[in-house]
Amino acid sequence: MRGLGENLVDLARALRETPLEASQVRRLREIARLLHRLPPGRERDGLLAVAYLRLFQLEGKEEDYLRGYSYARTARLEPVRLLSERLGEKA
């Protein structure tokens, strides 16, 4: 996909700049796929959590919520964990 780098900074920027719109599901899935190629770490896991939680918001697939929640817990980043818990209340 054009415009997506393959390092953490580029992928973080791409995730941040991707609007929460149904037309962006494919882009969010591509960002998640590229993030999975990077070594595990708090930042990568936090970005994966955000990507999957956004996908859950758009498509409502429980598997996306569970992945997002799991990565949020692994990353141990408070804002991401709170987002996952807030979305879990609506699931």
N, C-alpha and C positions, 0 to 999 in steps of 0.2 A: 504494500500500500504506500502510495507516495506521501512524503512528508513525515514519515515515522523513522526516527533514527533507531539505532540498536543499542543505545546506552541509557543508563538510568535517567540522566538529566533530560535527554530528548524525549523519552517516554513519559516522564513526569509532566513535561510541557505539553505534550500531545494529549495526555489525559485531562489536564487542567483546561485546555482550550477546546475540548470536545463538548459540545452542548448536550444537555440531557434531553435528547429528542429521539424518537423512534428511528428516524433515518440514520442514526449514528451507531446502531447496534453492531453492524459489521465492523466499523472502526474500533469500537470498544473491545470486541472479540480479538481483533488483530493486535491491539495493544496488550491484552492479557497474554496472548500467545507469545509475543516477543518478550514480555516480562518473564515468562516461564523459562526462557533461554538463558537468563542472567543468573549468577550465583545467588543462593538464598541470603537474605539479610533483612534487617528491620525495614529499611526504606523500600526495597523491592516488595516485601510482603505487604507493607502498608499500601503501596500502589496497586498491588493485585487485589487487596481487599476493596479498595475504592472502585476499581474496574468492575469487579463482580457485583458489588452492591449497586452500582449504577445500572448494570445489566438487569439485576433483579427489579429495580425501580421501573425499568422500561418494559420488561417482558413478564415479570412476575413468576419466573421459574424458581422453584424452591431450591434446586441444586445450585443456582447462582447465589442465593442468599446463604446457603450453608458453606459454600466455598469462601464467600466474602467474610462471613463471621469467623470462620476458622483462620483465615489469614489475618484478620484484625486481632484476634487473640495472640497469634504467633508474633505479630509485629510489636505488640505491647505499646501501641501509640494511642494515647487517650482519645484524641478526637475521632479516630477511625473506629475505635471500639464503641464509643458512644453512638456514632452513626449506625453501626450494625445493630446495637441494642434498640435504638429508636425504630429502625426498620423492622426489627423482629416483633415489636409490639403490634405492628400493622399487618404482619404476615399471617 
